Amino acid sequence: MFDKFALLGFGPGGWGWALLQGAANTISVALATLPFGLALGLIIALWKRSDSILLRSLATIYTTVFRGVPELLTLYIIYFGIQVLVQKVWTGFSIPPFVAGMVALGMVLAAFSSEVWVGALNSIQKGQREAAAALGLSKAQAFRLVVFPQLIRVALPGLGNNWMVLLKETSLISVITLQDIMFIATRANVVTKEPFLFFGTAMMLYFFFSLVSAWGIGKLEQRTNRGFAAFGGATR
């Protein structure tokens, strides 16, 4: 029994260092994907609320496609499909697995987060923008100084849920040989024939990251709601 747990150690024959490196790669991909996916999602959300029929149509098509196609298929298309297409005109071109994973998961995240952004944008009263315009603020200044701070407060719970989903979806990148938690756990299982030990360890690592994320998101929500709660309590 104890010999099995020695396989998780950091000495000779142990997989401890490899699992830690896999955990670091998992978190790195998730953290790199998050700003890309959320920023693209916000752009898609603004397109959905645009006066341009073309932009609204493009945004609708984008979200429909990437919410309807499996994430694994998106990853394959980005990593294998685009790579093959570009190699027809640029021999030797290759996409690093890290970049392919970030782009594929980011595009999917953008589709789902755009719905959160749209809901948050709809909750902000039109009078907020009118008041900003009356103060002489440009549209860009009004969005940055007036709309966006309120937008974050409303959208944060939904975006937090998107992050939790993204954290688990990073396990898909193991299929394109990026050495994340799942890649290392699978490789260790093949070598040692100990599936419960290594997949159980992978499960605990993901669970730990989820607990830390839930705690962090809760703290962010408390911080963003601090002034709002005080104001709301004073008016009741």
C-alpha positions in Angstrom: 0.0 0.0 0.0 2.7 2.5 1.0 4.8 1.4 -2.0 2.1 2.7 -4.2 2.0 6.1 -2.6 5.8 6.2 -3.0 5.0 6.6 -6.7 3.8 10.1 -5.9 7.1 11.0 -4.3 9.8 13.3 -5.6 12.6 10.7 -5.5 13.8 8.2 -8.1 10.8 6.4 -9.6 8.4 9.0 -8.2 6.0 11.1 -10.3 5.8 14.0 -7.9 7.8 16.5 -9.9 6.1 15.6 -13.2 2.6 16.0 -11.6 3.6 19.4 -10.2 4.9 20.5 -13.6 1.6 19.2 -15.1 -0.3 21.2 -12.6 1.7 24.3 -13.4 1.0 23.8 -17.2 -2.7 23.4 -16.5 -2.9 26.7 -14.5 -0.7 28.5 -17.1 -3.0 27.6 -19.9 -6.1 28.6 -17.9 -4.6 31.9 -16.9 -3.4 32.7 -20.4 -6.8 31.7 -21.9 -8.9 33.7 -19.4 -8.1 37.3 -20.5 -8.1 36.4 -24.2 -11.5 34.7 -23.9 -13.1 37.3 -21.8 -11.9 40.2 -23.9 -13.1 38.5 -27.1 -16.4 37.7 -25.4 -16.9 41.4 -24.4 -16.3 42.4 -28.1 -18.8 39.8 -29.2 -21.3 41.1 -26.6 -20.9 44.7 -27.9 -21.4 43.5 -31.4 -24.7 41.9 -30.3 -25.9 45.2 -29.0 -24.6 47.1 -32.1 -26.8 49.1 -34.4 -25.1 47.3 -37.3 -27.1 44.3 -38.6 -23.8 42.8 -40.0 -22.1 42.9 -36.6 -25.1 41.5 -34.8 -25.3 38.7 -37.3 -21.6 37.9 -37.1 -21.9 37.8 -33.3 -24.9 35.5 -33.4 -23.2 33.1 -35.8 -20.1 33.1 -33.7 -21.8 32.2 -30.5 -24.1 29.7 -32.2 -21.2 27.8 -33.8 -18.8 27.7 -30.8 -21.5 26.9 -28.3 -22.8 24.1 -30.5 -19.4 22.5 -31.5 -17.7 20.2 -28.9 -14.6 21.8 -27.4 -12.4 18.9 -28.4 -13.4 19.3 -32.0 -12.5 23.0 -31.9 -9.2 22.1 -30.4 -8.5 19.6 -33.2 -9.5 22.1 -35.9 -7.2 24.7 -34.5 -4.2 22.4 -33.8 -4.4 20.0 -36.8 -6.7 21.7 -39.4 -5.2 25.2 -39.4 -1.7 23.8 -39.1 -2.2 21.7 -42.3 -3.8 24.6 -44.2 -0.9 27.0 -43.4 1.7 24.4 -44.2 0.4 24.3 -47.7 1.9 27.8 -48.2 4.4 27.9 -45.4 6.4 24.7 -45.1 7.6 24.0 -41.6 4.9 26.1 -39.9 3.7 24.6 -36.6 1.5 25.7 -33.8 2.8 25.0 -30.3 0.3 22.9 -28.3 0.1 25.7 -25.6 -0.9 28.3 -28.1 -3.4 26.0 -29.8 -5.0 25.1 -26.5 -5.2 28.7 -25.4 -6.7 29.9 -28.7 -9.2 27.0 -29.0 -10.4 27.2 -25.4 -10.4 31.0 -25.5 -12.7 31.0 -28.6 -15.1 28.7 -26.8 -14.9 30.8 -23.6 -15.6 33.9 -25.6 -18.9 32.4 -26.9 -20.1 31.5 -23.5 -18.8 34.6 -21.7 -20.4 36.9 -24.3 -23.9 35.8 -23.0 -22.8 36.8 -19.5 -21.5 40.2 -20.8 -24.8 40.8 -22.7 -26.9 40.2 -19.6 -24.7 42.5 -17.6 -24.8 45.2 -20.3 -28.6 45.0 -20.4 -28.8 45.5 -16.6 -27.1 48.9 -16.8 -29.7 51.7 -17.2 -29.5 53.9 -20.3 -29.6 56.9 -18.0 -26.0 56.1 -16.9 -24.7 56.6 -20.4 -26.8 59.7 -20.8 -25.5 61.2 -17.6 -21.9 60.5 -18.7 -22.6 62.2 -22.1 -24.1 65.2 -20.2 -20.8 65.5 -18.3 -18.9 65.7 -21.6 -17.5 62.2 -21.6 -16.8 60.5 -24.9 -18.4 57.1 -25.5 -15.0 55.4 -24.7 -14.6 57.4 -21.5 -18.2 56.7 -20.5 -17.7 53.0 -21.0 -14.3 52.9 -19.1 -15.3 55.1 -16.2 -19.0 54.6 -15.8 -20.2 51.4 -17.5 -17.4 49.0 -17.1 -17.1 49.2 -13.2 -20.8 48.4 -13.0 -20.5 45.8 -15.6 -17.8 43.8 -13.7 -20.0 43.8 -10.6 -23.0 42.3 -12.4 -21.0 39.9 -14.6 -18.6 38.6 -12.0 -20.7 35.6 -10.8 -21.3 34.4 -14.3 -17.7 35.0 -15.4 -16.6 33.1 -12.3 -18.6 30.1 -13.4 -17.0 30.4 -16.8 -13.6 30.2 -15.2 -14.5 27.1 -13.2 -15.6 25.4 -16.5 -12.5 26.6 -18.3 -10.3 25.1 -15.5 -11.8 21.7 -16.1 -11.7 22.0 -19.9 -8.0 22.4 -19.9 -7.8 18.6 -19.4 -8.6 18.4 -23.1 -5.3 19.8 -24.2 -3.6 16.5 -23.1 -4.8 15.1 -26.4 -2.4 17.4 -28.3 0.6 16.3 -26.2 0.7 19.3 -23.9 2.0 17.9 -20.6 -0.8 19.0 -18.2 -2.2 17.1 -15.3 -4.2 14.6 -17.4 -1.3 13.9 -19.7 1.1 13.1 -16.8 -1.6 11.1 -15.0 -2.3 9.1 -18.1 1.4 8.5 -18.8 2.0 7.5 -15.2 -0.9 5.0 -15.3 0.5 3.4 -18.5 3.9 2.9 -16.9 2.8 1.8 -13.4 -0.7 0.3 -14.1 -2.1 2.3 -11.1 -5.1 4.1 -12.5 -6.8 4.8 -9.2 -3.7 6.3 -7.7 -2.8 8.7 -10.5 -6.3 9.6 -11.8 -7.4 10.0 -8.2 -4.4 12.4 -7.7 -5.4 14.3 -10.8 -9.0 14.5 -9.4 -7.7 16.0 -6.2 -5.5 18.5 -8.0 -8.5 19.8 -10.0 -10.6 19.8 -6.9 -8.0 21.8 -5.0 -7.8 24.4 -7.9 -11.6 24.6 -7.9 -11.7 25.2 -4.1 -9.1 28.0 -4.4 -10.9 29.5 -7.3 -14.3 29.5 -5.5 -12.7 31.2 -2.5 -11.0 33.8 -4.8 -14.1 34.5 -6.7 -16.1 34.9 -3.5 -13.6 37.5 -2.3 -13.8 39.4 -5.5 -17.6 39.4 -5.4 -17.4 40.8 -1.8 -15.0 43.5 -2.9 -17.0 44.6 -6.0 -20.3 44.6 -4.0 -18.9 46.5 -1.1 -19.9 50.0 -2.1 -23.1 48.8 -3.8 -24.3 47.0 -0.7 -23.7 50.0 1.5 -25.6 52.3 -0.9 -28.4 49.8 -1.3 -28.8 49.3 2.4 -28.9 53.1 2.9 -31.8 53.5 0.5 -34.1 50.8 2.0 
